């Protein structure tokens, strides 16, 4: 027999989201390819290949999550003051074809 699922995601800052579902609340940091999620199952990291549906998910230590939260907070505050600079730094590795 089937069941209903519910999930709603709110973006707080670029790359930082709050996820609501009928089973609880979690937060996510990251984007396509790499995401750290902290929820009721503890901190988890998900690494994937965007557009393929393939991903690998594993638990991580709390120390790594705290470091990533600090980096995300600093990047979020910097984005408020200089969004173009932060965008440039986050995408420095992408080739420019046009």
C-alpha positions as CSV (number, residue, x, y, z in Angstrom):
1,X,0.0,0.0,0.0
2,X,1.2,3.5,-0.8
3,X,1.8,6.4,1.5
4,X,2.0,10.2,1.2
5,X,5.3,12.0,1.6
6,X,5.9,15.7,2.3
7,X,9.0,17.8,2.0
8,X,9.5,21.5,1.8
9,X,12.9,23.2,1.4
10,X,13.7,26.9,2.2
11,X,16.9,28.5,1.0
12,X,18.4,30.8,3.7
13,X,21.6,31.7,2.0
14,X,23.2,30.5,-1.3
15,X,24.0,26.8,-0.6
16,X,22.3,26.7,2.8
17,X,18.8,25.2,3.1
18,X,16.3,24.2,5.8
19,X,14.3,21.1,4.9
20,X,10.9,20.3,6.5
21,X,9.2,16.9,6.2
22,X,6.6,15.0,8.2
23,X,9.3,13.1,10.0
24,X,11.3,16.2,11.1
25,X,13.6,19.1,10.3
26,X,17.1,19.0,8.8
27,X,19.6,21.5,7.3
28,X,21.7,21.1,4.2
29,X,24.9,22.9,3.1
30,X,26.2,22.5,-0.5
31,X,24.9,22.1,-3.9
32,X,25.1,19.9,-7.0
33,X,27.7,17.2,-6.5
34,X,28.4,17.5,-2.7
35,X,26.0,18.2,0.2
36,X,26.3,17.9,3.9
37,X,23.0,17.3,5.7
38,X,22.4,17.4,9.5
39,X,19.1,15.8,10.6
40,X,17.7,13.2,12.9
41,X,20.1,10.5,11.6
42,X,23.1,12.7,12.4
43,X,25.5,14.4,10.0
44,X,25.7,12.9,6.5
45,X,27.7,13.8,3.4
46,X,26.3,13.0,-0.1
47,X,28.6,13.0,-3.1
48,X,27.1,12.6,-6.5
49,X,27.4,13.0,-10.2
50,X,24.9,15.7,-11.2
51,X,22.3,14.8,-13.8
52,X,22.9,11.0,-13.5
53,X,21.0,10.1,-10.3
54,X,24.1,8.4,-9.0
55,X,25.2,9.3,-5.5
56,X,27.0,8.0,-2.4
57,X,25.9,8.9,1.1
58,X,27.9,8.3,4.3
59,X,27.9,9.5,7.9
60,X,30.6,12.1,8.9
61,X,32.0,13.3,12.1
62,X,30.5,16.3,14.0
63,X,33.9,18.2,13.9
64,X,33.8,18.3,10.0
65,X,30.2,19.5,10.1
66,X,31.1,22.4,12.5
67,X,33.9,23.4,10.2
68,X,31.7,23.4,7.2
69,X,29.0,25.4,9.0
70,X,31.6,28.0,9.9
71,X,32.8,28.2,6.3
72,X,29.2,28.5,5.0
73,X,28.4,31.2,7.6
74,X,31.5,33.2,6.5
75,X,30.7,32.8,2.8
76,X,27.0,33.8,3.5
77,X,28.0,36.9,5.3
78,X,30.5,37.8,2.5
79,X,27.8,37.2,0.0
80,X,25.7,39.9,1.6
81,X,28.4,42.5,1.2
82,X,30.0,41.4,-2.1
83,X,27.9,38.9,-4.0
84,X,29.8,39.1,-7.3
85,X,33.2,38.5,-5.6
86,X,31.8,35.4,-3.8
87,X,30.2,34.1,-7.0
88,X,33.5,34.5,-8.8
89,X,35.4,32.7,-6.1
90,X,32.9,29.8,-5.9
91,X,33.0,29.3,-9.7
92,X,36.7,29.9,-10.4
93,X,37.2,26.3,-11.6
94,X,34.4,26.4,-14.3
95,X,35.6,26.9,-17.8
96,X,34.3,30.0,-19.6
97,X,33.2,29.1,-23.1
98,X,31.3,32.2,-23.9
